[in-house]
């Protein structure tokens, strides 16, 4: 019985500890890349949304024929 315990504590436990450490390192790095990829994708989507909003504003200005200053003057009348 002591021979089995000495084998476990002497050789098997350090090997298992190393395997667990390698697995944790692998998954830690993997999750780090997943988080970075998610942040990159969110940044791309935010940039696309910003471009879409700017394009929408340009189209609305072209259709209405009024600039931002003209719009503000019109809104001042209503805010008083």
N, C-alpha and C positions, 0 to 999 in steps of 0.2 A: 504494500500500500504506500509506503513512504517512497518507493522507487517511482511509482506513478505520479505522486505529488511532486517529486523533485523534477521529473520530466516536464510536468505542466508548468511549474514555476520557473524552471531554468531555460526552457527552449520555446514552449508553445505560447506562453503569455507574451513575451516580447515580440514574437512573430505576429501574433494577433493584434497587439498594440500598434505595430508598424502598419499592418494592413488597414486597420481602422483609421490611423492617421493619414494614410495615403487616400483612402476613400473620402475622408472629410475634406482634405485639400482639393481633391478633384471636384467634388460637388460644390465646394466653396467658390472655386474659380469659375465653374460652370454657371452658378447662380449670379456671380458678379457680371459675367458677360451677358447674361439674360437681362439683368437690370440695366446695363449700359445700352443694350439694344432697344429696350423699351423706352429709355430716355431719348435716344436718337430718333426713334419713330414718333414719339410725341412731339419733338422739336420740328420734325418734318411736317406733321399734321398742323401744328400751330402756324408754321410759315405758310402753308397752303391756305389755311383759313384767313390769315392776314391778307394774302394776295387776293383772295376772293372778295373780301370785304372792301379792299381798296378799289378793285375793279368795279364792284357794285356801286360804290360811291361815285366813281368817274362816270359811269353810265347814267346814274341818276342826275348828276350835274349836267351832263350833256343833254339829257332829255328835258330837264326843267329849264335850262338856260340861265340858271341863277348861280351865283358864286356863294361861298360860305358867308361873306359879309352881307350880301343881300338877304340871305336866310336869317341871319342874326337880327338885322334891322326889322324884319317882319315879325320875329319872335318877341322883340322888345315891346312892340305895340300890344301884344297879347299878355305880356307879363305884368304890365302896369295896372 
